[in-house]
């Protein structure tokens, strides 16, 4: 899934069932202020903003979250 909808501020995505979003070809998760994964409802609207320094952040429910790369460890 990509983020097809754009606005003047950024692009909108919908959260997958595992609380991740797809952005720029990568599967990402939202991080809270303690760098823990933010759990999202499936289909939650997320706005991804690109800052002046080129980094991306996500806006959800009026709160800005950093983005982390999703990876799964298989044991």
C-alpha positions in Angstrom: 0.0 0.0 0.0 1.3 3.5 -0.8 0.2 6.9 0.3 -1.8 8.1 -2.7 -3.5 11.2 -1.2 -1.4 14.3 -1.0 -2.1 17.8 0.4 -0.1 21.0 0.8 1.3 19.7 4.1 2.1 16.1 3.4 0.7 12.8 2.3 -1.9 10.6 4.0 -1.5 6.9 4.7 -3.7 4.3 6.3 -2.3 2.1 9.0 -2.1 -1.7 8.4 -3.3 -4.3 10.8 0.2 -4.5 12.4 0.3 -0.7 13.2 2.6 0.1 10.3 2.5 2.3 7.3 4.2 2.1 3.9 6.2 5.2 3.0 8.8 5.6 0.2 8.9 1.8 -0.4 9.6 1.0 3.3 7.4 -0.5 6.0 7.6 2.0 8.9 6.1 2.2 12.4 5.3 5.3 14.5 7.4 5.8 17.7 6.2 7.6 20.8 8.4 10.0 22.9 10.1 7.0 24.6 10.8 5.4 21.2 8.2 2.6 21.7 5.9 1.5 18.9 2.6 3.5 18.8 -0.3 1.1 18.3 -2.8 2.1 15.7 -6.2 0.9 14.7 -6.3 -0.7 11.2 -7.2 2.0 8.7 -6.2 4.9 11.0 -5.4 8.0 8.9 -1.8 9.1 9.2 -0.3 12.2 7.7 3.4 12.0 6.8 5.3 15.3 6.8 8.7 16.0 5.3 10.6 18.5 7.4 13.0 21.1 6.1 16.0 18.9 7.0 14.6 16.2 4.8 13.5 13.9 7.6 9.9 12.5 7.7 7.6 12.5 10.7 4.0 11.3 11.1 1.1 13.3 12.4 -1.7 11.3 14.1 -4.4 12.7 16.4 -2.6 16.0 16.6 0.6 14.5 17.9 3.9 14.3 15.9 5.7 10.9 15.9 9.1 9.9 14.7 9.2 7.0 12.2 11.1 3.8 12.7 12.0 1.0 10.2 9.9 -2.1 10.8 11.8 -5.3 11.0 10.8 -8.8 12.2 13.2 -11.2 13.9 12.6 -14.8 13.2 13.8 -17.3 15.9 
